Amino acid sequence: MVTHTLERCGRVLVVDDERSLLEVLEIVLERSGYDVVTRDRPEDGLVAFRETRPDIVLLDLVMPSISGLQLLEQFKKIDPTIPVIVITAHSSWDNALEAMRLGAFDFIKKPFASNDQIREVVSRALAQRAAPDTQRASPSASEILGNSPAIREALGLVERAAPTDTTVLITGESGTGKELLSRAVHYRSPRAGGPFLSVNCAAFPETLLESELFGHKRGAFSGASSDKQGLIEVCHKGTFFLDEVGELSLSTQVKLLRVLEQRTLLRVGDTSERTIDVRFICATNRNLEDMVANGSFRADLYYRINVLPIHLPPLRERKKDIPLLAAHFLARCSQRQGKPGLRLGTAVQEQLMAYDWPGNVRELHNVVQRAVTLAQGDTLRGEHLLLSTRRRVPHADLLPATGIDLEQALAETERRYLVAALDRTGGHVTNAAKLLGISFRAMRYKIQKHDLVRE
């Protein structure tokens, strides 16, 4: 546990009837510098909310006596601006999505992917809470600021795209700021007064995602006890951000294409189409052109969403922007934690420049926030960064002296995995495809490409 002298950067109320989970969250958040209040009964959570006035709430949705949805509504009545992060399991995803409709900031699934996932979503919620009202409604692009040509080009495209209804495709690795860029487009557009809804396609199983996107009619499938609006319908007159669009199944891609082309939506099990007025922004960290080539992504959908492409480069390719970003995060985090005047030492800047940043801008923000929490005095030192000490193999050393044929090397690696999957499944193509996490169509394409089945 941290000592009582640690500067606090925000108060978090956690309400969950699972005491072991409360203990884990309390430890993780306190170590990150938050003042944590926990309650294992929803009634006590409501009392604590009134008494402690937290900056953020983490709320379990399935609890006895008072449901998480009911508690969320009570919190929002008391403080409409409070960011509420709901905690959900697979069995309560319907409630999680209803919570988003009621104004929840975000949701996280349990079991949690990592402690960093918790810290990241809490950090984003606190950033929203700390921003002035004008910035909450119109967030700046400060987290993607920079002087590199690629960033200047991306921000220029945002300004051109914002006044229009053009469909935008944002590409880049995880953590480069794709959702932030999509919000910048929305809040600079005529739709700024309408809803902005973000859905990560990788966060849902295929069987659930279709119903959540398009809605369903009562009786459409087992458990569909009433009509339900899809998330696209909920976003009428607003902007719908479809993150990780490359994870959509081929069947869902067909339905999304219809929505994009005709601006009409057909709920699962329904026969009547509904007209929608939604602007779409899509994002992916995958190469959709390669997916089109191997049959795992529809070419017609790709061309439909790739009207205006915007690429965000990884941080390692724009290292000259690191000091600017680090200084911005330092100013914001130090002010929030009551440590104004903190500065970056020269040695720290050199460490930041030498690091590869696999988590990109998101990782840089988290590192600076952690360093501010640990810092004593007026200067951040190297030991405050807690960067990985694992030795990284220099990129140049990966190549033999004579170089390689990259396409041939990648093809040989792919072929080995295909053969291994087919061997393990006894030549069963469908099962081998599942083992490799690709579609049957993509598997068949790759088998033919590598001539693995001979007449």
LINRA-V468525 format. One record per backbone hydrogen bond with DSSP energy under -0.5 kcal/mol. NH is the residue of the N-H (numbers start at 0). CO is the residue of the C=O. E is the energy in kcal/mol with one decimal. If there is no record, write none. Layout:
nh: [NH:NH]
co: [CO:CO]
e: [E:E]
//
This chain:
nh: [5:8:11:11:12:13:13:14:14:15:15:18:21:22:23:24:25:26:27:28:29:30:31:32:33:34:35:36:38:44:45:46:47:48:49:50:51:52:54:55:56:57:58:58:59:60:62:65:67:70:71:72:73:74:75:76:77:78:81:82:83:84:84:85:85:86:87:91:92:95:96:97:98:99:100:101:102:103:104:105:107:109:117:118:119:120:121:122:123:124:125:126:127:128:129:130:134:135:136:137:143:144:151:152:153:154:155:156:157:158:159:160:161:162:163:167:168:169:169:170:170:171:175:180:181:182:183:184:185:186:187:187:188:191:193:196:198:200:200:202:203:207:208:209:211:212:213:214:215:216:218:219:223:224:227:229:230:231:233:234:235:236:237:238:239:240:240:241:241:242:242:244:244:246:247:252:253:254:255:256:257:258:259:260:261:262:264:266:267:269:272:273:275:278:280:281:282:283:287:290:291:292:293:294:294:295:296:301:302:303:304:305:306:307:309:311:312:316:317:320:321:324:325:326:327:328:329:330:331:332:333:334:335:336:337:338:341:342:344:348:349:350:351:352:353:354:359:360:361:361:362:363:364:365:366:367:368:369:370:371:372:373:374:379:383:384:384:385:393:396:397:398:402:405:408:409:410:411:412:413:414:415:416:417:418:419:420:421:422:423:424:425:426:427:428:431:432:433:434:435:436:436:437:442:443:444:445:446:447:448:449:450:451:453]
co: [2:32:9:34:55:11:36:12:57:13:38:16:17:18:19:20:21:22:23:24:25:26:27:29:28:9:33:11:13:40:41:42:43:44:45:46:47:48:10:10:82:12:56:84:14:86:60:63:60:66:67:68:69:70:71:72:73:74:78:54:81:56:82:83:105:58:107:88:89:91:92:93:94:95:96:97:99:98:83:83:85:87:113:114:115:116:117:118:119:120:121:122:123:124:125:126:131:131:132:133:140:141:147:148:149:150:151:152:153:154:155:156:157:158:160:279:307:167:281:168:309:283:172:176:177:178:179:180:181:182:183:184:185:188:190:238:240:198:242:199:200:204:204:205:207:208:209:210:227:267:223:216:220:222:215:213:211:212:229:230:232:276:234:194:278:196:238:239:280:198:240:241:282:243:244:248:249:250:251:252:253:254:255:256:257:258:273:264:214:266:270:264:262:237:239:167:241:169:285:286:287:288:289:290:291:290:290:297:298:299:300:301:304:166:168:170:310:313:314:317:318:320:321:322:323:324:325:326:327:328:329:330:331:332:334:333:338:377:379:344:345:346:347:348:349:350:356:174:174:358:358:359:360:361:362:363:364:365:366:367:368:369:370:342:380:380:381:381:391:393:394:395:399:403:404:405:406:407:408:409:410:411:412:413:414:415:416:417:418:419:420:422:421:424:426:427:428:429:430:431:432:433:432:438:439:440:441:442:443:444:445:447:446:451]
e: [-1.4:-2.4:-0.5:-2.8:-2.5:-0.5:-3.0:-0.5:-2.8:-0.5:-2.0:-0.9:-1.9:-2.2:-1.8:-2.6:-2.4:-2.2:-2.6:-2.6:-2.3:-2.1:-0.7:-1.7:-2.4:-2.9:-0.7:-2.9:-2.3:-2.1:-1.9:-1.7:-2.8:-2.0:-1.7:-2.2:-3.0:-1.5:-2.3:-1.6:-2.0:-3.0:-0.5:-2.7:-2.7:-1.6:-0.8:-2.7:-2.3:-2.2:-2.6:-2.1:-1.8:-2.7:-2.5:-1.6:-1.8:-2.9:-1.7:-0.7:-0.6:-3.4:-0.5:-0.6:-2.2:-2.9:-2.3:-1.7:-1.4:-1.8:-2.4:-1.9:-2.4:-1.7:-1.7:-1.5:-1.1:-2.6:-2.2:-1.0:-2.4:-2.6:-1.1:-2.3:-2.7:-2.0:-2.2:-2.4:-2.1:-2.1:-2.5:-2.1:-1.9:-2.3:-2.6:-1.2:-0.7:-1.9:-1.6:-1.0:-1.7:-1.7:-2.4:-2.4:-2.2:-2.6:-1.8:-2.1:-1.8:-1.7:-1.6:-2.8:-2.5:-0.6:-1.7:-1.3:-1.8:-0.5:-3.1:-0.5:-2.4:-1.4:-1.5:-2.3:-2.1:-2.3:-2.0:-1.9:-2.2:-2.9:-0.7:-0.7:-1.8:-1.8:-2.4:-2.2:-2.7:-0.7:-2.6:-1.8:-0.9:-1.2:-2.3:-1.2:-2.0:-2.6:-2.5:-2.2:-1.6:-2.7:-3.3:-2.1:-2.3:-1.7:-2.6:-0.5:-3.6:-2.0:-2.0:-1.2:-1.7:-3.4:-2.3:-2.4:-3.3:-3.2:-0.6:-0.7:-2.7:-2.4:-0.9:-0.5:-2.5:-2.0:-1.6:-2.2:-1.7:-1.4:-2.4:-2.4:-1.6:-1.8:-2.5:-2.3:-2.7:-2.0:-2.6:-0.6:-2.6:-2.2:-0.5:-2.4:-2.2:-2.3:-2.5:-3.0:-2.0:-1.8:-1.0:-1.7:-2.5:-2.0:-2.0:-0.5:-0.8:-1.8:-1.3:-2.1:-2.3:-1.3:-2.2:-1.8:-0.6:-1.4:-2.7:-2.8:-0.6:-1.6:-1.6:-2.1:-1.5:-2.5:-3.3:-2.3:-1.9:-2.8:-2.6:-2.3:-2.1:-3.0:-2.7:-1.6:-1.9:-2.1:-1.0:-3.6:-1.1:-1.4:-1.1:-2.1:-1.9:-2.0:-2.6:-2.1:-1.7:-1.2:-1.7:-0.7:-1.6:-0.6:-1.1:-2.0:-2.5:-2.0:-2.6:-2.4:-2.5:-2.4:-2.4:-2.5:-1.8:-1.8:-1.6:-2.8:-1.6:-0.5:-1.3:-0.6:-0.5:-1.2:-1.4:-1.2:-1.8:-0.9:-2.5:-2.7:-2.3:-2.4:-2.0:-2.6:-2.5:-2.1:-1.8:-2.2:-2.6:-2.4:-2.4:-2.4:-2.5:-2.3:-1.7:-1.1:-3.4:-1.1:-0.8:-2.3:-2.4:-2.0:-2.2:-1.7:-0.8:-0.6:-2.4:-2.4:-2.7:-2.1:-2.3:-2.4:-2.1:-2.4:-2.3:-0.9:-2.4:-0.5]
//
